[in-house]
Amino acid sequence: MGQDGQDNGKYRIESWGGSRYILQQLLYSCYGKHGLIREKYRKANHEPKEAVMDFKDVMYQRRAVNFFDPEQPVSDALLRELVETAANTPSSFNLQPWNLIVLREPESKGRLEKLAWNQSKVSEAPVVLIVLADRSGWKEGHSVVERNFQEMVRSGSMTVEQREWFLGACGSLYGASEERQQAFACKNTGFFAMSLMLSAKNMGLDTHPMDGFDMEGVRKAFQIPDNFWIPLLLAVGYFRKDKELLPPKWRKSYTDIVVSF
């Protein structure tokens, strides 16, 4: 209400803005994924308290750390939350051509370390993900392709009659050549991998992506089918506090990035 007793629209909007923020924070703290149940689980499993970060802070504070605390585990619940958050990544026709192999056991991480230039972080990190890019993830009959089309029909974004058009578009865009199949798989899986790293940072976790490994050796050791490319390995855990975190590396500026021909 204004000073004259009349309803003041501007005041009402501004008040609602502040009240809405308070309400969102209250609901988030009490009932959200990180609420009371999550907090009890966190304490029981001795996980560090999570902090909701500003997106710019996530971008600037995410680092590829070289040292992980082997005594600080990543719970199954936290890993599931990380993966399902990153699963919101956009992809070509929503085909989501990515999969993960999760390594936790010392024996499996030790085998991978030998194939990854003996990088100690592979064994030290509580979780290592073998990130897979599915080069056949555009084909008719593929389980994700079929599920995706069914879901689009269910949501009303496509009709049953558009099936042949959809499959033809996928084939011409992503399957026309080996080069296009590779680009389709690695481009989209790269989006997903970056979402994993940013989501991890937002959840208080640290990561390190690695492409220094024997791909065919990893494929053989972990029985990975030929339709999958392995664009990277991703170590996930908590930075070891007794180690020094080096300054951020140089990054290209706007003028370095924007070009014309």
Beta strands, then each sheet from edge to edge (+ up, - down):
strand 1: 98-103
strand 2: 127-134
strand 3: 206-210
strand 4: 228-237
sheet 1: 1+ 2- 4+ 3-
end
